Amino acid sequence: MFNTGVSTYLCLFFACCFCCSRAMPTKRNNEAVNDRSVIGILTQVVTDEIMKPFGRTYIPSSYVKYIESGGSRVMPIRLTLTTSEYENIFMKINGLIFIGGNADLETSDFARVAKIFYRLALAANDAGDYFPIWGTCMGMQLLTVLVAGENLLTKTPAENLALPLNLTTEVQSSRMFNTFPDELINALTQEPLTGNFHNYGITIKDFQENEMLQSFFTILSTNIAKNGAHFVSTFEGKRYPFYGVQWHPEVNRFQWYRKLNFPHSRHAVQLSSLLAEFFVNEDSRVVPSKCSLLPCLHSRCSLLLKPSTLLLRETIAAAVRTLNNGRHTLHDQNLNWVTNVESQAMIPRRWELQDSLK
């Protein structure tokens, strides 16, 4: 009887050990890996009159699909919360994206909230808690303002231009590009794989003359604007996992407006895919150690972007009648469909079935 009890106890003990070992993060290069990452995307204020009935803030859908295609979930970060609420959100996400758009980089709510998360990310990384940030277009410009402490942007018009990259020698040792196949690296320098939609940027001269920027970032690529200005088009942090691109990798797979030069070649699609996977893998290095996972689980899941119901409507007016005046909007810049985050409903703008976010 005693032996039977001991045997049963030992079986239960080893079973528990096995289950716990499966629940623990796996190891990759001696680092813990989180395969259920959540990436925060900072929203923007809705300025388009036709979109205001749907909500006050939005995220272009291409960014959401871009991140999800890399294997992560998305948490929208609104611009109307308190500092303590942002600190709470920071504890629940594994990385952050500053998207492109049009906002004042010093006085807007977008800049104010970005600065809060930027400082939290600096402190976390300094404490050994890996936390990456990615800036696209305006998001990259914002990173230069946050690091330099001043706005150094000048006119670098490259509106609606698909360009190759002038890669620097640092690309070979970079985190962003060092796993790219040689064929794609060569294509990056020869083919117009990057969609540019900006009028301002940081010139190489201004970057190199600013001690803060030069010591913080490594330039990975440059380009020439329509006015002849040489601007920085890609950089990454030397010490911190912060990344910036003046171009838009998300449009290569998720934007289709014919009047805009969105690259859709095989190499353009491959570039977009690899960069999405790269940043999600960066976030996967962030194991939820900033908070106890179980207490955070329900509250974190309730904040995730989970649109599911697809509702066909012929006009925006019909869509407005369908929604319950939700406060947060996600919409596609191609004007194909709108997603309301609170009601979890997706409304195409034409009689055309669009892919839902999964």
C-alpha positions in Angstrom: 0.0 0.0 0.0 2.9 2.3 0.9 4.7 1.5 -2.3 1.6 2.1 -4.3 1.2 5.5 -2.7 4.8 6.5 -3.3 4.6 5.4 -6.9 1.4 7.4 -7.4 3.1 10.5 -5.8 6.2 10.2 -7.9 4.1 9.8 -11.1 2.1 13.0 -10.2 5.4 14.8 -9.3 7.1 14.0 -12.7 3.9 14.8 -14.6 3.7 18.2 -13.0 7.4 18.8 -13.7 6.8 17.9 -17.4 3.7 20.1 -17.7 5.5 23.0 -16.0 8.5 22.6 -18.3 6.2 22.8 -21.3 4.6 26.0 -19.9 8.0 27.7 -19.4 9.4 29.8 -22.2 11.6 28.0 -24.6 15.3 28.9 -25.1 16.9 30.4 -28.2 20.5 31.3 -28.0 20.2 31.2 -24.2 17.4 33.7 -24.3 13.8 33.2 -23.2 11.3 33.3 -26.1 7.7 34.4 -26.0 5.6 33.0 -28.9 2.5 34.9 -27.9 3.7 38.4 -28.3 1.5 41.5 -28.3 2.6 44.6 -30.1 1.1 48.0 -29.3 0.3 50.4 -32.1 -0.1 54.1 -31.3 -3.2 55.5 -32.8 -3.8 58.8 -34.5 -6.5 61.4 -34.3 -9.1 61.2 -37.0 -9.1 64.4 -39.1 -11.0 63.2 -42.1 -14.6 64.5 -41.8 -16.0 61.5 -43.5 -14.4 59.3 -40.8 -15.3 61.3 -37.7 -18.7 59.5 -37.2 -16.8 56.3 -36.6 -14.6 57.4 -33.8 -11.9 59.8 -32.6 -8.7 57.7 -33.3 -7.7 55.2 -35.9 -5.0 52.8 -37.2 -4.6 52.2 -40.9 -5.5 48.5 -41.4 -2.3 47.8 -43.3 -0.2 48.1 -40.1 -2.4 45.6 -38.3 -2.3 43.1 -41.1 1.4 43.7 -41.4 2.1 42.8 -37.7 -0.3 39.9 -37.6 1.3 38.5 -40.7 4.6 38.4 -38.8 2.9 36.3 -36.1 1.9 38.8 -33.4 -1.3 40.2 -32.0 -2.1 43.9 -31.9 -3.1 46.2 -29.1 -4.3 49.7 -30.1 -3.1 52.4 -27.9 -5.5 55.4 -27.7 -4.3 59.0 -27.1 -6.8 59.9 -24.4 -5.6 57.8 -21.4 -3.7 58.8 -18.3 0.0 58.2 -17.6 -0.8 55.5 -15.2 -3.0 53.7 -17.8 -0.1 53.9 -20.3 2.2 52.5 -17.7 -0.2 49.6 -17.2 -0.4 49.0 -21.0 3.3 49.0 -21.2 3.4 46.1 -18.8 1.2 44.1 -21.1 2.9 44.6 -24.5 6.1 43.3 -26.0 6.9 46.1 -28.4 5.6 49.3 -29.9 5.0 50.8 -33.3 4.9 54.5 -34.2 3.0 54.6 -37.5 3.1 57.1 -40.3 0.7 59.9 -40.8 0.4 63.6 -40.1 0.8 65.0 -36.6 2.9 67.6 -34.9 6.0 65.9 -33.6 6.3 68.2 -30.6 2.9 69.4 -29.5 0.4 66.7 -30.6 -1.2 64.0 -28.4 0.5 61.5 -30.6 3.9 63.0 -29.7 3.0 63.3 -26.0 2.0 59.7 -25.6 4.9 58.5 -27.7 7.3 60.3 -25.4 5.8 58.5 -22.4 6.3 55.1 -24.0 9.8 56.1 -25.3 10.9 56.9 -21.7 9.4 53.7 -20.4 11.2 51.7 -23.1 14.5 53.3 -22.3 14.2 52.5 -18.6 13.1 48.9 -19.3 16.0 48.2 -21.7 18.4 49.8 -19.2 17.1 47.4 -16.6 17.7 44.4 -18.9 14.0 44.1 -20.0 14.2 44.0 -23.8 11.6 46.2 -25.4 11.8 47.2 -29.1 10.2 50.2 -30.8 9.6 50.6 -34.6 9.0 53.9 -36.3 7.6 54.1 -39.9 7.8 57.3 -41.9 6.4 59.9 -39.4 7.2 57.4 -36.7 10.9 57.4 -37.7 10.8 61.2 -37.7 9.4 61.1 -34.2 12.2 58.9 -33.0 14.7 61.5 -34.2 12.9 64.2 -32.3 12.7 62.1 -29.1 16.4 61.2 -29.3 17.8 64.6 -30.4 15.4 66.6 -28.1 14.6 68.9 -31.0 13.0 68.9 -34.4 15.7 68.7 -37.1 13.5 67.8 -40.0 13.8 69.6 -43.3 12.2 69.4 -46.7 13.0 66.0 -48.3 10.1 65.5 -50.7 9.7 61.9 -51.8 5.9 61.8 -52.2 4.6 58.7 -54.0 8.0 57.4 -55.0 9.1 53.8 -55.0 12.9 53.7 -54.6 15.8 51.3 -54.1 17.9 51.8 -51.0 21.5 53.2 -50.9 22.7 50.7 -48.3 25.6 51.5 -46.0 28.4 49.1 -45.1 26.8 48.7 -41.7 24.0 46.7 -43.2 26.1 43.5 -43.0 26.4 43.7 -39.3 22.9 45.1 -38.6 20.2 43.3 -36.8 17.5 44.4 -39.3 19.1 43.0 -42.5 21.8 40.6 -41.5 19.6 37.5 -42.1 18.4 38.7 -45.5 19.4 36.5 -48.4 22.0 38.0 -50.7 19.5 38.0 -53.6 17.2 40.3 -51.7 20.0 42.6 -50.5 21.1 43.0 -54.1 17.5 43.7 -55.2 17.2 46.3 -52.5 19.9 48.3 -54.1 18.7 47.8 -57.7 14.9 47.7 -57.6 12.3 50.2 -56.4 11.1 48.1 -53.4 10.4 50.8 -50.9 7.3 53.0 -51.0 8.0 56.6 -50.0 5.2 59.1 -49.1 6.8 61.9 -47.2 7.8 65.5 -47.6 10.1 65.9 -44.6 13.0 63.9 -43.2 16.4 64.0 -41.6 19.3 64.8 -43.9 22.5 62.9 -43.7 24.3 66.2 -42.8 21.9 67.1 -40.0 22.1 63.6 -38.6 25.9 63.5 -38.6 26.2 66.9 -37.0 23.9 66.0 -34.1 25.8 64.2 -31.4 22.7 62.6 -29.9 21.5 61.0 -33.1 25.0 59.9 -34.3 25.7 58.2 -31.0 22.2 56.6 -30.7 21.5 55.3 -34.2 23.4 53.6 -37.0 22.5 54.6 -40.5 21.6 51.6 -42.7 20.4 53.3 -45.8 20.0 56.7 -47.5 18.1 58.1 -50.4 17.9 61.3 -52.5 14.7 63.4 -52.4 13.1 65.2 -55.4 14.9 68.4 -54.4 18.3 66.7 -54.3 18.4 66.4 -50.5 20.2 63.3 -49.2 18.2 61.9 -46.4 18.4 59.0 -43.9 15.9 56.3 -45.0 16.7 53.5 -42.5 18.4 53.3 -39.1 18.6 51.1 -36.0 19.7 51.8 -32.5 23.2 51.0 -31.4 22.4 50.1 -27.8 18.6 50.0 -27.8 16.4 47.9 -30.1 14.8 50.9 -31.8 14.3 50.9 -35.5 13.2 53.5 -38.1 12.3 53.4 -41.8 11.3 56.6 -43.7 9.5 54.3 -46.2 6.5 52.0 -45.8 7.1 48.2 -45.7 3.5 47.5 -44.9 2.1 48.8 -48.2 4.0 46.2 -50.2 1.4 43.5 -49.3 -1.6 45.4 -47.9 -2.2 48.5 -50.0 -3.6 48.4 -53.5 -4.7 51.9 -54.5 -3.7 52.2 -58.2 -2.8 55.9 -58.1 -0.1 55.3 -55.5 3.2 53.6 -56.1 2.9 50.6 -53.8 5.6 48.1 -54.7 4.2 44.6 -55.3 7.0 42.7 -57.0 8.2 39.4 -55.7 11.1 41.0 -53.9 8.9 43.8 -52.5 6.6 41.2 -51.0 9.6 39.3 -49.6 11.0 42.5 -48.1 7.8 43.3 -46.3 7.4 39.7 -45.0 10.9 39.5 -43.7 10.7 42.8 -41.9 7.4 41.9 -40.3 8.9 38.7 -39.1 12.0 40.4 -37.9 10.2 42.9 -35.7 7.8 40.2 -34.3 10.9 38.1 -33.5 12.4 41.0 -31.7 9.2 41.3 -29.6 9.3 37.5 -29.0 12.4 38.1 -27.0 10.2 40.0 -24.5 8.8 37.4 -22.0 6.0 38.8 -19.9 8.2 39.3 -16.8 7.1 42.8 -16.2 3.9 41.5 -14.7 2.6 38.3 -13.4 1.2 36.5 -16.5 -2.0 35.1 -14.9 -3.4 38.3 -13.4 -2.6 40.2 -16.6 -4.0 37.6 -19.0 -7.7 38.6 -18.9 -7.1 42.3 -18.9 -4.5 42.1 -21.7 -6.8 40.0 -23.9 -9.6 42.4 -23.4 -7.5 45.1 -25.0 -6.4 43.2 -28.1 -7.7 44.1 -31.5 -10.2 41.3 -32.4 -12.6 42.4 -35.2 -14.6 39.5 -36.4 -18.1 40.3 -37.7 -18.2 41.2 -41.4 -21.1 43.5 -42.4 -21.7 44.4 -46.0 -23.0 47.9 -46.5 -23.1 49.9 -49.7 -22.4 53.4 -48.3 -20.8 55.1 -45.3 -24.2 56.3 -44.3 -25.5 52.7 -43.9 -22.3 51.9 -41.9 -22.9 54.8 -39.6 -26.4 53.6 -38.8 -25.0 50.1 -38.1 -22.4 51.1 -35.6 -23.1 52.3 -32.1 -21.0 55.4 -32.3 -17.8 53.6 -31.1 -15.0 55.8 -30.0 -12.1 54.1 -31.8 -11.7 53.5 -35.5 -9.4 51.5 -37.7 -9.6 52.2 -41.4 -7.9 51.4 -44.6 -6.3 54.3 -46.4 -7.5 52.8 -49.7 -11.1 53.6 -48.5 -12.1 50.0 -48.8 -13.4 49.3 -45.3 -13.6 50.5 -41.8 -13.2 48.6 -38.5 -14.7 49.8 -35.3 -12.6 48.4 -32.4 -15.3 48.6 -29.7 -18.1 47.0 -31.6 -15.7 44.6 -33.4 -17.5 45.1 -36.7 -16.0 45.6 -40.2 -17.8 47.5 -42.8 -16.6 47.5 -46.5 -17.2 50.8 -48.3 -18.2 49.1 -51.5 -20.0 46.0 -52.5 -16.8 44.1 -52.3 -15.8 41.5 -49.7 -12.6 42.4 -47.9 -10.4 40.2 -45.8 -11.2 40.4 -42.1 -8.4 40.8 -39.5 -7.8 37.5 -37.8 
